[in-house]
């Protein structure tokens, strides 16, 4: 009976062990980043919160409110109120979108797109006070990409950055509208970080509308963090057409001053260590020399000093004077007396 119960328990454990990992694998493989809008009824002049989870580190998200179902891309959107977000270390996203009336009537949507990986999520919303009209087909003039973007990063090593202080850099964008219509309020989104992990957002200024054929130079200053070292990757995009124009650049910083300080400190420590070793070696040699001299000294007999010799001679002469009688002294004859 006991054996039967034990067999049943082992069988259940085996099936449980095989079933649980299978379910976990399916959940892991089907897991995708999530986003949530606080409400689907938006009021102009207010803000709506956007939250999410499961986003990979280094992602850059942009949210914008659009009219006409955004059939013409960013031309139907309120680019001036677009918000850029980046997930934290745990993949959680938090942002606030300011609600401004779109340029086109509803149906309205909030479009959240990511720079890397390329992904777009659309939330149908109602905007209080906005009229509603049938969605028109996309205008042919918005199908091409009328924007041409050239990017470069400028900045040199300063005295502070050479010793680990933040390194100042400037992202310089040259944006040209090659289309036949104006591009209203193009939006620049950019971030820097290690390659494949651009998680440091760069605050971009508002850009005015670009007329057909117009070229504008946009300078965006930013800083690499203190103690940054090596090469970094910068990725971004300019949104102003139906398809964002992406750009990539690289920059680097080398705090050589820290290497110099490290070398100086290392040499100083080695010098101090060498002095200590020299003193110890010299002391050991001195002890050995003293021990060798002590072993090689001959046995010496104590010799009296000159004063001791003089004292001994005086004592001998005094003793001889008083103890001995002279032989040639005549004694008186007693019979004569």
TIPARO-554379 format. One record per residue (C-alpha): residue number from 1; residue in three letters; x, y, z. Coordinates in steps of 0.25 Angstrom, whole numbers. Example, Ala and Ser with C-alpha at 12.3 -4.5 7.8 and 13.67 -1.06 7.14 Angstrom:
2
  num  residuo     px     py     pz
    1      Ala     49    -18     31
    2      Ser     55     -4     29
***
This chain:
337
  num  residuo     px     py     pz
    1      Unk      0      0      0
    2      Unk     11      9      4
    3      Unk     19      6     -9
    4      Unk      6      9    -17
    5      Unk      4     22    -11
    6      Unk     19     26    -13
    7      Unk     18     22    -28
    8      Unk      6     31    -30
    9      Unk     13     42    -23
   10      Unk     25     41    -32
   11      Unk     17     40    -44
   12      Unk      9     53    -41
   13      Unk     22     60    -38
   14      Unk     28     55    -51
   15      Unk     16     60    -59
   16      Unk     16     73    -51
   17      Unk     30     76    -53
   18      Unk     28     74    -68
   19      Unk     16     82    -69
   20      Unk     20     94    -61
   21      Unk     33     98    -70
   22      Unk     25     96    -83
   23      Unk     15    106    -78
   24      Unk     26    116    -74
   25      Unk     33    114    -87
   26      Unk     20    117    -95
   27      Unk     18    130    -86
   28      Unk     32    134    -88
   29      Unk     32    132   -103
   30      Unk     19    139   -104
   31      Unk     22    151    -95
   32      Unk     23    164   -102
   33      Unk     24    179    -97
   34      Unk     11    185    -92
   35      Unk      6    199    -92
   36      Unk     -6    204    -85
   37      Unk    -14    218    -87
   38      Unk    -20    224    -74
   39      Unk    -33    227    -81
   40      Unk    -38    227    -95
   41      Unk    -46    240    -93
   42      Unk    -37    252    -94
   43      Unk    -39    266    -91
   44      Unk    -31    277    -98
   45      Unk    -22    285    -88
   46      Unk    -21    273    -79
   47      Unk    -11    261    -79
   48      Unk    -12    246    -80
   49      Unk     -3    236    -73
   50      Unk      4    225    -81
   51      Unk     10    213    -74
   52      Unk     16    200    -79
   53      Unk     25    188    -75
   54      Unk     34    178    -82
   55      Unk     41    188    -91
   56      Unk     56    184    -93
   57      Unk     66    193    -88
   58      Unk     71    204    -98
   59      Unk     57    205   -104
   60      Unk     52    219   -108
   61      Unk     37    222   -109
   62      Unk     30    234   -115
   63      Unk     15    236   -112
   64      Unk      7    246   -120
   65      Unk     -8    249   -122
   66      Unk    -13    249   -136
   67      Unk    -26    252   -144
   68      Unk    -32    245   -156
   69      Unk    -27    231   -151
   70      Unk    -13    236   -155
   71      Unk    -14    232   -169
   72      Unk     -4    243   -174
   73      Unk      5    240   -163
   74      Unk     11    251   -154
   75      Unk      4    261   -163
   76      Unk     -9    258   -156
   77      Unk     -2    258   -142
   78      Unk      1    269   -132
   79      Unk     16    268   -132
   80      Unk     18    280   -123
   81      Unk     12    271   -112
   82      Unk     19    258   -115
   83      Unk     26    252   -102
   84      Unk     38    243   -102
   85      Unk     40    232    -92
   86      Unk     50    222    -88
   87      Unk     48    209    -79
   88      Unk     56    208    -66
   89      Unk     65    196    -63
   90      Unk     53    187    -60
   91      Unk     46    190    -73
   92      Unk     35    199    -67
   93      Unk     31    211    -76
   94      Unk     24    224    -70
   95      Unk     20    236    -78
   96      Unk     10    248    -78
   97      Unk      5    252    -92
   98      Unk     -1    267    -92
   99      Unk    -14    267   -100
  100      Unk    -15    277   -111
  101      Unk    -26    277   -122
  102      Unk    -21    270   -134
  103      Unk    -20    278   -148
  104      Unk    -30    267   -154
  105      Unk    -44    263   -149
  106      Unk    -46    250   -142
  107      Unk    -46    238   -142
  108      Unk    -34    241   -133
  109      Unk    -23    232   -128
  110      Unk    -11    232   -119
  111      Unk      1    226   -126
  112      Unk     13    220   -118
  113      Unk     25    216   -127
  114      Unk     38    211   -122
  115      Unk     52    214   -128
  116      Unk     58    201   -126
  117      Unk     52    191   -127
  118      Unk     43    196   -138
  119      Unk     29    195   -132
  120      Unk     16    203   -133
  121      Unk      4    203   -124
  122      Unk     -9    210   -127
  123      Unk    -20    214   -116
  124      Unk    -33    219   -122
  125      Unk    -38    231   -113
  126      Unk    -49    241   -112
  127      Unk    -45    256   -111
  128      Unk    -55    265   -105
  129      Unk    -60    276   -114
  130      Unk    -53    270   -126
  131      Unk    -62    268   -139
  132      Unk    -63    255   -146
  133      Unk    -62    253   -161
  134      Unk    -60    241   -170
  135      Unk    -46    237   -172
  136      Unk    -40    241   -185
  137      Unk    -30    233   -193
  138      Unk    -16    236   -190
  139      Unk    -11    248   -199
  140      Unk     -1    243   -209
  141      Unk      9    255   -206
  142      Unk     11    248   -192
  143      Unk     15    235   -197
  144      Unk     30    239   -200
  145      Unk     40    243   -190
  146      Unk     41    258   -192
  147      Unk     51    260   -181
  148      Unk     66    258   -183
  149      Unk     74    257   -170
  150      Unk     89    258   -168
  151      Unk     95    256   -154
  152      Unk    108    258   -147
  153      Unk    113    259   -133
  154      Unk    123    270   -129
  155      Unk    131    272   -117
  156      Unk    146    271   -112
  157      Unk    152    266    -99
  158      Unk    152    277    -89
  159      Unk    161    278    -76
  160      Unk    150    274    -68
  161      Unk    146    262    -76
  162      Unk    160    258    -77
  163      Unk    159    255    -62
  164      Unk    146    248    -62
  165      Unk    136    260    -62
  166      Unk    124    260    -72
  167      Unk    128    261    -86
  168      Unk    120    272    -94
  169      Unk    115    268   -108
  170      Unk    106    274   -118
  171      Unk     97    267   -128
  172      Unk     97    275   -141
  173      Unk     85    271   -150
  174      Unk     83    277   -164
  175      Unk     69    275   -168
  176      Unk     64    278   -182
  177      Unk     50    277   -187
  178      Unk     51    271   -201
  179      Unk     36    270   -203
  180      Unk     26    279   -210
  181      Unk     18    283   -197
  182      Unk     21    288   -183
  183      Unk     25    279   -172
  184      Unk     18    284   -159
  185      Unk     26    283   -146
  186      Unk     36    272   -149
  187      Unk     40    265   -136
  188      Unk     54    260   -133
  189      Unk     56    248   -124
  190      Unk     70    244   -120
  191      Unk     77    236   -109
  192      Unk     91    231   -106
  193      Unk     98    219    -99
  194      Unk    106    207   -102
  195      Unk    103    200   -115
  196      Unk     90    194   -115
  197      Unk     86    200   -102
  198      Unk     83    215   -105
  199      Unk     76    218    -91
  200      Unk     80    232    -89
  201      Unk     70    242    -95
  202      Unk     74    255   -101
  203      Unk     65    266    -99
  204      Unk     62    272   -112
  205      Unk     56    286   -115
  206      Unk     43    289   -123
  207      Unk     46    290   -138
  208      Unk     37    300   -146
  209      Unk     31    296   -159
  210      Unk     39    294   -171
  211      Unk     35    300   -184
  212      Unk     37    292   -197
  213      Unk     52    292   -201
  214      Unk     56    299   -187
  215      Unk     68    294   -180
  216      Unk     70    296   -165
  217      Unk     82    293   -156
  218      Unk     78    288   -142
  219      Unk     88    287   -131
  220      Unk     85    279   -119
  221      Unk     95    280   -107
  222      Unk     96    268    -98
  223      Unk    106    262    -88
  224      Unk    112    248    -86
  225      Unk    112    244    -72
  226      Unk    123    246    -62
  227      Unk    134    235    -63
  228      Unk    129    231    -76
  229      Unk    140    223    -84
  230      Unk    141    218    -98
  231      Unk    132    218   -110
  232      Unk    117    221   -110
  233      Unk    105    220   -120
  234      Unk     95    230   -123
  235      Unk     82    227   -130
  236      Unk     70    236   -133
  237      Unk     60    240   -143
  238      Unk     53    252   -149
  239      Unk     38    250   -150
  240      Unk     31    259   -159
  241      Unk     26    250   -171
  242      Unk     18    237   -172
  243      Unk     31    230   -169
  244      Unk     41    235   -159
  245      Unk     55    237   -164
  246      Unk     65    230   -155
  247      Unk     80    234   -152
  248      Unk     92    228   -145
  249      Unk    105    234   -140
  250      Unk    116    230   -131
  251      Unk    124    238   -121
  252      Unk    135    235   -111
  253      Unk    142    240    -98
  254      Unk    155    236    -93
  255      Unk    159    242    -79
  256      Unk    174    241    -81
  257      Unk    176    249    -69
  258      Unk    171    238    -60
  259      Unk    181    229    -66
  260      Unk    192    239    -63
  261      Unk    188    240    -49
  262      Unk    187    225    -47
  263      Unk    201    224    -53
  264      Unk    207    235    -44
  265      Unk    200    228    -31
  266      Unk    206    215    -36
  267      Unk    220    220    -37
  268      Unk    219    227    -24
  269      Unk    214    214    -17
  270      Unk    225    206    -24
  271      Unk    236    217    -19
  272      Unk    231    216     -5
  273      Unk    231    201     -5
  274      Unk    245    201    -11
  275      Unk    250    210      0
  276      Unk    244    201     11
  277      Unk    250    189      4
  278      Unk    264    196      3
  279      Unk    263    200     18
  280      Unk    260    185     22
  281      Unk    271    180     13
  282      Unk    281    190     19
  283      Unk    277    186     33
  284      Unk    278    171     30
  285      Unk    292    173     25
  286      Unk    296    182     37
  287      Unk    291    171     46
  288      Unk    299    160     38
  289      Unk    312    169     38
  290      Unk    311    171     53
  291      Unk    309    156     56
  292      Unk    321    153     47
  293      Unk    330    163     54
  294      Unk    326    158     67
  295      Unk    330    143     64
  296      Unk    343    147     58
  297      Unk    349    155     70
  298      Unk    361    148     77
  299      Unk    360    145     92
  300      Unk    367    156    100
  301      Unk    375    156    113
  302      Unk    373    167    123
  303      Unk    385    175    125
  304      Unk    386    185    136
  305      Unk    387    199    134
  306      Unk    400    208    136
  307      Unk    394    213    149
  308      Unk    392    199    155
  309      Unk    406    195    151
  310      Unk    411    207    159
  311      Unk    403    204    171
  312      Unk    408    190    171
  313      Unk    422    194    171
  314      Unk    420    204    182
  315      Unk    414    193    191
  316      Unk    426    184    188
  317      Unk    436    194    192
  318      Unk    429    198    205
  319      Unk    428    183    209
  320      Unk    443    181    207
  321      Unk    447    194    215
  322      Unk    439    190    227
  323      Unk    440    175    228
  324      Unk    455    173    225
  325      Unk    467    177    235
  326      Unk    480    182    229
  327      Unk    492    173    232
  328      Unk    503    183    233
  329      Unk    497    191    245
  330      Unk    506    190    257
  331      Unk    499    186    270
  332      Unk    505    192    284
  333      Unk    512    182    293
  334      Unk    505    179    305
  335      Unk    518    176    314
  336      Unk    522    190    311
  337      Unk    510    196    318
***
